[in-house]
């Protein structure tokens, strides 16, 4: 029997493309039922077994309605808070509107999802929560709003790990970067000397892939990873061992 055959399902936000899609593929291959909560329809390559619910996570009421529908249909015992947006700007150029929207998607939605699935996890006396942060929590220019929210996600992780450990629920964080996704390319133009400097500094000598992140997420979600909680794992080719920017 699979170590993950507990009868529960996995909710992955932002699983229609990029890192989220790779996570959904990996978990589906591991035999889990997957629910994808995303504003965009799944791109080619998403397994047919992944159940898709369309929602704008910036909309609190719509998110609540979608979560009510999902939790009525599935006992969610694994949650991956992957969805996130980047508003690239320096301090002077960061608007309050940018900050508010980034907080809504990157922080509030993660909290809302965790609260929605918590009852099923507590009933099962088992749960796995993985929050996707970023290497930017170590510091990166032009990321005022994004870095603040990803640092907040890491704070969620440590706090929830302390609160939920005796319920059989673990909570961990992945800090990806640099990973070959559309989001990375939008924030780091390929022809920029700054981008090339980042890539040249990666100790393993290559760019990361979404599958690299998916394998790390699968470790944290595994039923056998019950003694690992409250941790931040950087999936960055060793870049975080040196400098963040």
C-alpha positions as CSV (number, residue, x, y, z in Angstrom):
1,X,0.0,0.0,0.0
2,X,1.2,3.5,-0.8
3,X,2.4,5.5,2.3
4,X,0.1,8.2,1.1
5,X,-3.1,6.1,0.8
6,X,-4.9,7.8,3.7
7,X,-8.0,8.5,1.7
8,X,-7.6,12.2,1.7
9,X,-7.1,14.6,-1.2
10,X,-4.6,17.3,-1.9
11,X,-5.5,20.9,-2.6
12,X,-2.9,22.8,-4.6
13,X,-3.5,26.5,-5.4
14,X,-2.1,27.9,-8.6
15,X,-1.7,24.4,-10.2
16,X,-2.6,25.3,-13.7
17,X,1.0,26.0,-14.8
18,X,4.6,26.4,-13.7
19,X,5.6,25.1,-10.3
20,X,2.0,24.4,-9.3
21,X,1.4,22.2,-12.4
22,X,4.6,20.3,-11.7
23,X,3.4,19.7,-8.1
24,X,0.0,18.4,-9.3
25,X,1.7,16.1,-11.8
26,X,4.0,14.7,-9.1
27,X,1.2,14.1,-6.6
28,X,-1.1,12.6,-9.1
29,X,1.7,10.2,-10.1
30,X,2.0,9.3,-6.4
31,X,-1.6,8.3,-6.4
32,X,-3.2,11.3,-4.7
33,X,-6.5,12.9,-5.7
34,X,-5.7,16.6,-6.6
35,X,-7.8,19.7,-6.5
36,X,-6.5,22.7,-8.3
37,X,-7.7,26.2,-7.3
38,X,-6.6,28.7,-9.9
39,X,-7.8,31.8,-11.8
40,X,-6.6,30.3,-15.1
41,X,-7.6,27.1,-16.8
42,X,-5.0,24.3,-16.7
43,X,-2.4,24.4,-19.4
44,X,-1.5,21.3,-21.4
45,X,0.4,18.7,-19.4
46,X,-2.0,18.8,-16.4
47,X,-3.2,15.3,-15.6
48,X,-6.9,14.7,-16.3
49,X,-7.3,13.4,-12.8
50,X,-6.7,16.9,-11.4
51,X,-10.0,18.5,-10.4
52,X,-10.1,22.2,-11.4
53,X,-12.0,24.9,-9.7
54,X,-11.7,28.4,-11.1
55,X,-11.4,31.3,-8.7
56,X,-9.7,34.6,-8.3
57,X,-7.9,34.2,-5.0
58,X,-7.8,38.0,-4.6
59,X,-11.5,37.8,-4.1
60,X,-12.2,36.8,-0.5
61,X,-15.9,35.9,-1.0
62,X,-15.3,33.9,-4.2
63,X,-12.5,32.1,-2.5
64,X,-14.7,31.2,0.5
65,X,-17.4,29.9,-1.9
66,X,-14.9,27.8,-3.8
67,X,-13.4,26.4,-0.6
68,X,-16.9,25.5,0.7
69,X,-17.6,23.6,-2.5
70,X,-14.3,21.8,-2.4
71,X,-14.4,20.8,1.3
72,X,-17.9,19.5,0.9
73,X,-16.8,17.2,-1.9
74,X,-13.3,16.2,-0.6
75,X,-11.6,15.5,2.7
76,X,-8.5,17.6,2.1
77,X,-5.6,16.3,4.2
78,X,-2.8,17.9,2.2
79,X,-2.6,21.6,1.2
80,X,0.0,23.3,-0.9
81,X,-0.3,27.1,-0.8
82,X,1.5,27.7,-4.1
83,X,-0.4,30.5,-5.8
84,X,1.4,33.9,-5.7
85,X,1.8,37.1,-7.6
86,X,4.8,39.4,-8.0
87,X,4.6,43.2,-8.1
88,X,8.1,44.2,-9.1
89,X,9.0,47.7,-7.9
90,X,11.5,49.4,-5.6
91,X,10.4,51.1,-2.4
92,X,9.5,54.4,-4.0
93,X,7.6,52.7,-6.8
94,X,5.5,50.3,-4.7
95,X,1.9,51.5,-4.4
96,X,-0.4,50.7,-1.6
97,X,-2.7,49.0,-4.2
98,X,0.2,46.8,-5.2
99,X,0.8,45.8,-1.6
100,X,-2.9,45.2,-0.9
101,X,-3.3,42.9,-3.9
102,X,-0.1,41.0,-3.1
103,X,-1.2,40.5,0.4
104,X,-4.6,39.2,-0.6
105,X,-3.3,36.6,-3.0
106,X,0.0,35.6,-1.3
107,X,-1.1,35.8,2.4
108,X,-4.8,36.1,3.0
109,X,-5.7,33.3,0.5
110,X,-3.1,31.0,2.1
111,X,-4.7,31.6,5.5
112,X,-8.2,31.1,4.1
113,X,-7.3,27.8,2.5
114,X,-5.6,26.5,5.7
115,X,-8.6,27.4,7.8
116,X,-10.9,25.7,5.4
117,X,-9.1,22.4,5.3
118,X,-8.2,22.3,9.0
119,X,-11.3,20.6,10.3
120,X,-10.8,17.6,7.9
121,X,-7.2,17.3,9.0
122,X,-8.1,17.4,12.6
123,X,-10.8,14.7,12.1
124,X,-8.2,12.5,10.4
125,X,-5.5,13.2,13.0
126,X,-3.3,13.7,10.0
127,X,-2.4,16.7,7.8
128,X,0.3,18.1,5.7
129,X,0.6,21.8,4.8
130,X,3.3,23.1,2.5
131,X,3.6,26.9,1.9
132,X,5.6,28.0,-1.1
133,X,7.7,31.0,-0.2
134,X,10.7,32.2,-2.1
135,X,14.4,32.9,-1.8
136,X,13.5,36.6,-1.8
137,X,12.9,36.3,2.0
138,X,16.7,36.6,2.2
139,X,16.5,40.0,0.5
140,X,16.2,41.0,-3.1
141,X,15.8,44.4,-4.8
142,X,12.6,45.4,-6.5
143,X,10.5,43.0,-4.4
144,X,9.1,45.1,-1.5
145,X,5.6,43.7,-1.6
146,X,6.5,40.2,-2.7
147,X,9.3,39.7,-0.2
148,X,7.1,40.9,2.6
149,X,4.4,38.5,1.8
150,X,6.7,35.5,1.3
151,X,8.4,36.3,4.7
152,X,4.9,36.3,6.1
153,X,4.3,32.8,4.6
154,X,7.4,31.6,6.4
155,X,6.0,33.1,9.6
156,X,2.7,31.3,9.1
157,X,4.6,28.0,8.8
158,X,6.5,28.3,12.0
159,X,3.5,29.4,14.0
160,X,1.1,26.8,12.6
161,X,3.7,24.0,13.1
162,X,3.8,24.9,16.8
163,X,0.0,25.0,17.0
164,X,-0.9,21.9,15.0
165,X,1.8,19.4,15.8
166,X,-0.2,17.5,18.4
167,X,-3.0,17.1,15.8
168,X,-0.7,15.1,13.6
169,X,-0.4,18.0,11.2
170,X,3.0,19.2,9.9
171,X,3.6,22.5,8.3
172,X,6.7,23.4,6.2
173,X,7.9,25.9,3.7
174,X,9.7,25.6,0.3
175,X,11.8,28.6,-0.8
176,X,12.3,28.1,-4.6
177,X,14.6,30.0,-6.9
178,X,15.8,30.6,-9.5
179,X,13.3,28.3,-11.3
180,X,12.5,28.3,-15.0
181,X,9.0,29.6,-15.0
182,X,7.1,32.4,-16.7
183,X,7.0,34.3,-13.4
184,X,10.8,34.2,-13.1
185,X,11.2,35.4,-16.7
186,X,8.7,38.3,-16.2
187,X,10.6,39.5,-13.2
188,X,14.1,38.8,-14.5
189,X,14.4,39.6,-18.2
190,X,16.7,37.1,-19.9
191,X,18.8,39.8,-21.5
192,X,19.5,41.6,-18.2
193,X,23.0,41.5,-16.9
194,X,21.5,41.2,-13.4
195,X,19.7,38.1,-14.4
196,X,22.8,36.6,-15.9
197,X,24.7,37.3,-12.8
198,X,22.1,35.4,-10.8
199,X,22.4,32.4,-13.1
200,X,26.2,32.5,-13.1
201,X,26.2,32.3,-9.3
202,X,24.2,29.1,-8.9
203,X,26.6,26.5,-7.4
204,X,25.1,23.5,-9.2
205,X,25.6,25.3,-12.6
206,X,22.1,25.2,-13.9
207,X,18.7,26.8,-13.6
208,X,16.1,25.0,-11.4
209,X,13.0,23.4,-12.9
210,X,9.4,23.2,-11.5
211,X,10.0,19.4,-11.1
212,X,12.8,20.2,-8.7
213,X,10.4,22.0,-6.5
214,X,7.7,19.3,-6.9
215,X,10.0,16.6,-5.6
216,X,10.7,18.6,-2.5
217,X,7.0,19.3,-1.9
218,X,6.3,15.6,-2.2
219,X,8.8,14.8,0.5
220,X,7.0,17.2,3.0
221,X,3.6,15.8,2.0
222,X,4.6,12.2,2.5
223,X,3.0,10.4,5.4
224,X,6.4,9.2,6.5
225,X,7.7,12.8,7.0
226,X,5.9,13.1,10.3
227,X,8.9,14.3,12.3
228,X,9.7,17.2,10.0
229,X,7.7,20.4,10.7
230,X,8.3,24.2,10.9
231,X,11.1,24.0,8.4
232,X,12.2,26.2,5.5
233,X,13.8,24.2,2.6
234,X,15.5,26.3,-0.1
235,X,15.3,24.6,-3.5
236,X,17.8,26.9,-5.2
237,X,20.8,25.0,-6.4
238,X,22.8,26.2,-3.4
239,X,22.4,29.9,-4.1
240,X,21.0,30.6,-0.7
241,X,24.2,29.3,0.9
242,X,25.9,32.4,-0.4
243,X,23.9,35.5,-1.0
244,X,20.2,36.3,-1.8
245,X,20.7,39.0,-4.5
